[in-house]
Amino acid sequence: MLRFIVGVSVAFALTYVLPQTRFAFLGASLSANSVRSVVAQNTSASLLTIPNQFDSATDFIEGIALVQLGEEFRYIDRSGKIAVQPAANFDLYAPFSEGFAIVRAGDRYGYINQKGAIAVSPKFISAGRFQNGLAPIRFNTNVGFINLQGKLVIQPQFLAASSFSEGLAAVKTEQKYQYIDPTGKAIFEQDFDDALSFSEGFAAVRVGKQWGYIDKSGRLAITPQFDGAFNFSDSMARIRVGKQWGYIDKTGTAIIQPKFNFASDFSDGMALVEVGQLWGYIDKTGKLVIPAKYSYAGSFSDGLAPVKYDDKWGYINKVGQIAIAPQFEDAGSFSDGMAKVRVGGKWGYIEKP
C-alpha cells in the first residue's frame, strides 16, 4: 500500500508513515482571527472548496497539500490544481518543508523540489525534513546532515538525530544525548539520557528517570522532576506526574497542577484536555472554558477547532460556539486557511469561513 511520510519533526525518528486515522491531540498553530457562524442547514457538499475525491490527504503546508487519488499522488494548491508534478514515480511522498519533500524509491530516500525535479537522489536509508536549512539523513548505521544543495555538511557519526530547531539539533552518541550546532560541534559539556528539540529557548531533557529543561546555554534551568515533559508552546509546557498531565511556565512553576488524563500544547491561550473520556478546552489559568463534552476534538487553528459531536465532526470558535455545524465523517484543523474533511469516505477541503 502506498503511504505518506509524516511531515512533522519528532526527535530521533527520522522517517514517519502517516496513518489515515485521527488523533485528538494533534496540534496546530492558533490565531485570534474572528469567525462568522455557518448556519446548520449548510450541507457538507456546499462547503467544500475542493471536492471530496481523495483517498488520503494532508494539511496544507507552505500553500501545498499532498493527496492520494487511487494509486496516484498529487501535490495540489489551494484551488485544487496540481501545484507540483514529480518528474518520476515514487513509492512514498512527504509534505514540503523549506521547499523540499522527502520521497522514497524502493528502500532509499531522497528529496524533490517544488518544481518536481529530483533535488537529492534517493540514496539514504532514512531521511528527515529540512529545518533551519539542514536535514538529517542516515548512511548505513550512522546519521549526518545535508544542506539545501544536497551537500553532506555534517558527517554521519550519530546513532540518531532530530532536525535542527532554533539552531541546534539533538543527537545520540553511544548511550547518551547531546546538542550540536550547524557545524556538527557539540556545544554543551553535559550529556543526557534523552532529549527533545529546542522550542522557545528551552529543551526537555531526561536525567536518570526524571525530565527537566535546559536553556540555550546548556544550564539546567528547570530541575529534572517530571515523569514526562514536552516542548514549550505559547510560554507553557505540558508535563506529566504519574499518569496526570499539567502545565508549567518557564520558571518551572506549576501553573496548572497535573490533573488531566491527557493534554495538548497551549496555543493562542487554549489547550485541549481530556476529562474522563471526553474532551474540552482550558485557558492558561486551568479553567475549563469550553466544557468537556466532545468524544474527540482537535487543537485550535485560525480561531477554529474541529470537534466530534453525535458521530459527526464540525468546528467551534474560541468561545465554544458552533462555527461550522457537525456534518463531516472526519475533519482536521485549519492550516493555511484550509481544512481537510471527509465526506462519503473521501477527503476534500473547506476554507475558513
C-alpha positions in Angstrom: 0.0 0.0 0.0 1.3 3.5 -0.9 1.6 5.7 2.1 2.6 9.2 3.1 5.7 10.2 5.1 4.7 12.4 8.0 6.0 15.9 7.6 6.5 16.6 11.3 9.7 16.5 13.2 9.9 14.2 16.3 13.3 13.7 18.0 15.4 10.9 16.7 12.9 9.1 14.5 14.0 10.1 11.0 11.1 9.0 8.9 7.4 8.5 9.5 4.5 7.0 7.8 1.2 8.9 8.2 -1.7 6.6 9.1 -5.1 7.9 8.0 -6.5 7.8 11.5 -7.4 10.7 13.7 -5.6 11.6 16.9 -7.4 14.2 19.1 -4.2 15.6 20.5 -2.5 16.6 17.2 -1.9 20.3 17.5 -1.7 23.2 15.1 -0.9 26.9 15.4 -3.6 29.3 16.6 -4.6 32.8 15.7 -7.1 35.2 17.2 -8.9 35.7 13.9 -12.6 36.2 14.3 -15.0 33.8 12.6 -18.6 34.0 11.5 -21.1 31.3 12.1 -22.1 28.9 9.3 -25.8 28.1 9.7 -26.6 24.5 10.4 -28.6 23.9 7.2 -25.4 24.3 5.1 -24.6 20.8 3.8 -21.2 19.2 3.5 -21.1 19.4 -0.3 -21.9 23.1 -0.4 -19.0 23.9 2.0 -16.3 22.1 0.0 -13.9 24.3 -1.8 -12.0 21.3 -3.1 -14.4 18.4 -3.8 -14.3 15.2 -1.8 -12.4 12.9 -4.1 -9.2 11.8 -2.3 -8.4 8.6 -0.5 -5.9 10.3 1.7 -4.9 14.0 2.3 -2.5 16.1 4.4 -2.9 19.6 5.7 -1.8 22.5 3.6 1.9 23.4 4.3 3.6 26.2 2.5 0.5 26.5 0.4 0.7 22.9 -0.9 -1.1 19.7 0.2 -0.3 16.1 -0.6 -3.3 14.0 -1.7 -3.9 10.4 -2.9 -6.3 9.6 -5.7 -6.4 5.9 -6.2 -2.8 4.9 -6.7 -1.7 8.4 -7.8 -0.3 11.0 -5.5 -0.6 14.7 -6.2 0.6 18.0 -4.7 -2.2 20.5 -5.1 -2.6 24.2 -4.4 -5.5 25.9 -2.6 -7.6 25.9 -5.7 -7.2 22.1 -6.1 -5.0 22.4 -9.1 -1.8 20.4 -9.4 1.0 22.6 -7.9 3.9 20.2 -8.2 4.3 17.3 -10.7 7.1 15.0 -9.6 9.4 14.1 -12.5 9.4 10.5 -11.5 7.1 8.0 -9.7 8.0 7.2 -6.1 6.8 4.7 -3.5 6.4 7.3 -0.7 5.9 11.0 -0.6 6.0 13.7 2.2 4.7 17.2 2.5 7.1 20.0 1.7 9.3 21.7 4.2 11.6 24.6 3.3 10.8 23.9 -0.4 11.7 20.2 -0.4 9.8 17.0 0.1 11.1 13.6 1.1 10.4 10.8 -1.4 11.2 7.1 -1.4 12.2 4.9 -4.3 12.4 1.2 -3.3 14.2 1.2 0.0 16.1 4.5 -0.4 15.0 8.1 0.4 15.8 11.4 -1.3 14.2 14.8 -2.0 12.3 16.6 -4.7 12.0 20.4 -5.0 8.8 22.4 -5.7 9.3 22.1 -9.4 9.0 18.3 -9.1 12.6 17.7 -10.0 14.8 15.3 -8.0 16.9 17.6 -5.8 18.7 14.8 -4.0 18.7 11.3 -5.5 17.2 8.6 -3.3 20.2 7.0 -1.7 19.7 7.3 2.1 18.4 4.6 4.4 16.2 7.2 6.1 15.7 10.9 5.9 14.2 13.8 7.9 12.6 17.0 6.8 14.6 20.2 6.3 14.6 22.7 9.2 17.0 25.6 9.6 18.4 24.7 6.2 19.6 21.2 7.2 18.1 17.7 7.1 19.2 14.6 9.0 19.9 11.6 6.8 21.1 8.0 7.5 24.0 6.3 5.8 24.3 2.7 6.9 24.2 2.8 10.7 25.0 6.5 11.2 23.2 9.8 10.8 24.6 13.0 9.4 23.2 16.2 7.9 22.9 17.6 4.4 22.2 21.2 3.3 19.6 22.5 0.8 22.1 21.9 -2.0 22.3 18.2 -1.0 25.8 18.5 0.2 26.9 16.5 3.2 27.9 19.1 5.8 27.9 17.1 9.0 29.5 13.6 8.5 27.4 10.6 9.5 28.6 9.8 13.1 25.5 9.7 15.2 23.2 6.8 16.2 20.2 9.1 15.8 19.4 12.8 15.4 16.5 15.3 15.4 16.0 18.0 12.8 17.6 21.4 13.7 15.4 23.7 15.7 16.4 27.2 16.9 19.9 26.5 15.5 20.5 23.3 17.5 19.9 19.6 16.9 19.7 16.8 19.5 21.9 13.8 18.6 22.6 10.4 20.2 26.1 9.2 20.6 26.6 5.7 22.1 24.1 5.7 25.0 23.9 9.5 25.7 22.3 12.5 24.0 23.9 15.9 23.2 23.2 19.0 21.2 25.2 20.2 18.2 25.4 23.4 16.2 25.2 23.6 12.4 28.9 22.7 12.1 28.4 19.5 14.0 30.1 20.7 17.1 28.8 19.5 20.5 28.1 22.7 22.4 27.3 21.6 25.9 29.6 19.7 28.3 26.8 17.7 29.9 25.1 14.9 28.1 21.6 13.5 28.8 19.7 10.2 28.9 17.1 11.5 26.5 16.5 14.9 24.9 14.0 16.8 22.7 14.4 19.7 20.3 14.6 23.3 21.4 11.4 25.4 21.5 11.1 28.9 22.8 14.6 28.8 24.1 14.2 25.6 26.2 14.6 21.9 25.6 13.2 19.0 27.6 15.9 16.6 28.8 15.9 13.4 30.9 18.5 12.9 33.6 18.1 9.4 35.0 14.3 8.8 35.1 13.2 12.4 35.5 12.6 15.1 33.0 13.6 18.8 33.3 14.6 21.6 30.9 17.8 23.2 29.8 18.2 26.7 28.3 20.4 27.7 25.3 23.5 27.8 27.4 23.0 24.2 28.5 22.1 25.1 32.0 19.5 23.0 33.8 17.0 25.8 34.1 14.2 23.6 35.4 15.4 20.8 37.7 14.5 17.2 36.5 11.4 16.3 38.5 8.8 15.1 36.0 7.8 11.7 34.7 7.2 13.2 31.2 7.8 16.5 29.5 7.1 18.2 26.2 8.3 21.4 24.4 7.2 24.9 25.4 4.4 26.3 23.3 2.9 29.7 24.0 5.2 30.0 27.0 3.7 26.9 28.7 5.0 23.3 28.7 2.9 20.3 29.5 4.4 17.9 32.0 3.4 14.5 33.4 3.5 13.4 37.1 2.5 9.8 37.4 -0.4 9.5 34.9 -1.7 13.0 35.2 -0.9 16.0 33.0 -0.4 19.6 33.9 1.5 22.7 32.8 4.5 24.7 34.0 5.8 28.2 33.0 9.4 29.0 32.1 10.4 29.2 35.7 9.3 25.7 36.3 6.3 26.8 38.4 3.3 24.5 38.1 0.7 27.0 36.8 -1.9 24.2 36.3 -1.5 21.2 38.6 -1.3 17.8 37.0 -4.9 16.6 36.9 -5.8 15.7 33.3 -5.8 12.3 31.7 -4.2 13.9 28.7 -3.5 17.4 27.5 -2.3 19.1 24.3 0.2 22.0 23.9 -1.1 25.6 24.5 -1.5 27.8 21.5 -3.1 31.2 21.5 -4.1 30.7 25.1 -6.1 27.5 24.7 -5.3 23.8 25.3 -7.2 20.6 24.6 -7.6 18.4 27.6 -9.3 15.0 28.4 -11.6 14.8 31.4 -13.0 11.4 32.0 -13.5 10.1 28.4 -14.5 13.5 26.9 -12.5 16.4 25.6 -12.8 20.2 26.3 -10.5 23.3 26.4 -8.8 25.2 29.2 -7.3 28.6 29.4 -4.0 29.5 30.9 -5.4 29.5 34.5 -6.6 25.9 34.0 -10.2 26.9 33.9 -12.4 24.7 31.6 -13.7 27.5 29.4 -15.2 25.1 26.9 -16.8 22.1 28.7 -15.5 18.6 28.1 -18.4 17.2 26.1 -16.8 16.1 22.8 -16.0 12.5 22.1 -13.0 13.6 20.1 -11.5 17.0 19.3 -8.6 18.8 17.7 -6.5 21.8 18.6 -7.5 25.3 17.6 -6.0 26.8 14.4 -7.0 30.0 12.7 -9.6 30.6 15.5 -11.4 27.3 15.0 -11.2 23.8 16.3 -12.6 20.5 14.9 -14.8 18.6 17.3 -16.8 15.4 17.1 -20.4 15.6 18.4 -23.1 12.9 17.9 -20.8 11.0 15.5 -20.2 14.0 13.2 -17.4 16.4 13.0 -17.8 20.2 12.9 -16.0 23.3 14.1 -16.3 25.6 17.1 -14.8 29.0 17.8 -12.9 30.1 20.8 -15.9 30.8 22.9 -17.4 27.4 22.2 -20.0 28.5 19.7 -20.6 26.3 16.6 -19.0 27.9 13.6 -19.5 25.0 11.2 -22.2 22.6 12.1 -21.2 18.9 12.7 -21.7 17.2 9.4 -18.4 15.5 8.4 -17.2 12.0 8.9 -13.8 13.3 9.9 -12.1 16.7 10.0 -8.7 18.2 10.5 -7.5 21.5 11.9 -7.2 24.6 9.7 -3.8 25.2 8.1 -3.1 28.0 5.6 -6.8 28.8 5.8 -7.9 25.3 4.7 -9.0 22.2 6.5 -9.3 18.7 5.2 -12.7 17.0 5.8 -14.1 13.6 4.9 -17.5 13.2 3.2 -18.8 9.9 1.8 -15.5 8.2 2.6 -13.4 10.7 0.6 -11.4 13.7 1.6 -11.8 17.2 0.4 -11.1 20.7 1.7 -13.0 23.6 3.1 -12.0 27.2 3.5 -12.1 29.0 6.8 -15.4 30.9 6.8 
